[in-house]
């Protein structure tokens, strides 16, 4: 996979070449991951679905690749609304009021000097 990630950065390939790479992988999860990875290096993206995704065994896998690659799934997925923004937090007590380090008053007798000369 590391070699193929480097390949994607430097080269482009046809759908047939991409399909050949995907078919070489045995594990389903790795096939999906590779199909998503190689999508970026494929020149003929309009042919990607019919050519490359035919090497995946299940429609669920093909839909997963379509979604991750951003070219839509065959079946329309339900539209999710954007989450509501988080409510603004109320202002709490001032930092000076809650700090464990208290400032000296201006008219304080305490001095920072430890010299008692």
Buried (B, 14 or more C-beta within 10 A) or exposed (E): EEEBEEBBEEEEBBBEBBBEBBBEBEEEEEBBBBBBBBBEBBEBEEBBBEBBBEBBEEEEBBBBBBEBBEEEBEEEEEEEEEEEEEEEEEEEEEEEEEEEEEEEEEEEEEEEEEEEE
